[in-house]
Amino acid sequence: MIKDKFFIAVKTLNANANYTYQGSSPTTEEEYNNVNWISGVNEQGEDVFGNAPSELTWAAIKAEMDKL
């Protein structure tokens, strides 16, 4: 069973969103700001990073996390 509230919240808001981060799952806006959002893959198969999808604001993710 997945217990990562950040992961669950992100996937609830956008099932196709992908991201990486170092350390523990983000629990604060500061940590959220260090998430690397994957926007695609280049010709070499490497992740391409970009901005978070518009619906994945800290406020929206935090609200979903608080429901869990």
Buried (B, 14 or more C-beta within 10 A) or exposed (E): EEEBBBBBBBBBBBEEBBBEBEEEBBEEEEBBEEBBBBBEEEEEEEBEEEEBBEEBBBEBBBEBBEEE
